[in-house]
């Protein structure tokens, strides 16, 4: 982990790409129900808010471990959302 700025960029890019993939799916499948896809978008936005809040936390003892945990949480939640998109 190089720095906090790169972690914030990673969070933004990953979750932004997930939201973009949902929009692409919605435009490719206009006849399908959008409730599940909208739920994925809502989940991505909530995850973004949660992770950015964790990154900006000031009362952390071990910063390196804290940021590695956030990065691994981003990866696991991102993979879960991608699997949901693929299941649509």
C-alpha positions in Angstrom: 0.0 0.0 0.0 1.8 3.1 -1.2 -0.5 5.7 0.5 -3.9 6.7 1.6 -4.5 8.6 -1.7 -4.0 5.5 -3.8 -6.3 3.5 -1.5 -9.0 6.1 -2.0 -8.5 6.0 -5.7 -8.7 2.2 -5.7 -12.0 2.3 -3.8 -13.4 4.8 -6.2 -12.3 3.0 -9.3 -13.4 -0.5 -8.3 -16.8 0.5 -7.1 -17.2 2.9 -10.0 -16.5 0.1 -12.4 -19.0 -2.1 -10.7 -21.7 0.6 -11.0 -20.8 1.1 -14.6 -21.1 -2.7 -15.3 -24.6 -2.6 -13.8 -25.6 0.3 -16.0 -24.2 -1.6 -19.1 -26.2 -4.7 -18.1 -29.3 -2.6 -17.7 -28.9 -1.0 -21.1 -28.3 -4.4 -22.7 -31.3 -6.0 -21.0 -34.0 -3.4 -20.9 -36.8 -5.9 -20.7 -35.5 -7.5 -17.4 -36.5 -6.4 -13.9 -34.1 -3.8 -12.5 -34.7 -4.3 -8.8 -31.7 -6.6 -8.3 -29.4 -4.4 -10.4 -30.5 -1.3 -8.5 -29.8 -3.1 -5.2 -26.3 -3.8 -6.4 -25.8 -0.1 -7.2 -27.1 0.8 -3.7 -24.8 -1.8 -2.1 -21.8 -0.3 -4.0 -22.6 3.2 -2.9 -23.0 2.0 0.7 -19.7 0.1 0.5 -18.0 3.2 -0.8 -19.3 5.3 2.0 -18.3 2.7 4.6 -14.8 2.2 3.3 -14.0 5.9 2.8 -15.2 6.5 6.4 -12.8 3.7 7.6 -9.9 5.2 5.5 -10.5 8.7 7.1 -10.6 7.3 10.7 -8.1 9.1 12.8 -8.1 6.9 15.9 -6.2 3.9 14.5 -3.2 2.4 16.3 -1.5 0.5 13.5 -2.1 2.3 10.2 -0.4 -0.3 8.0 -2.6 -3.2 9.2 -5.7 -1.0 9.2 -5.2 0.0 5.5 -4.4 -3.6 4.4 -7.6 -4.7 6.1 -9.5 -2.0 4.2 -7.9 -3.1 0.9 -8.8 -6.8 1.5 -12.4 -5.8 2.5 -12.6 -3.9 -0.8 -11.5 -6.9 -2.7 -13.9 -9.3 -1.1 -16.9 -7.0 -1.3 -16.0 -6.1 -4.9 -15.8 -9.8 -5.9 -19.2 -10.5 -4.2 -20.8 -7.7 -6.2 -19.3 -8.9 -9.4 -20.6 -12.3 -8.8 -24.1 -10.8 -8.2 -23.8 -8.9 -11.6 -22.8 -12.2 -13.3 -25.8 -13.9 -11.8 -28.2 -11.3 -13.3 
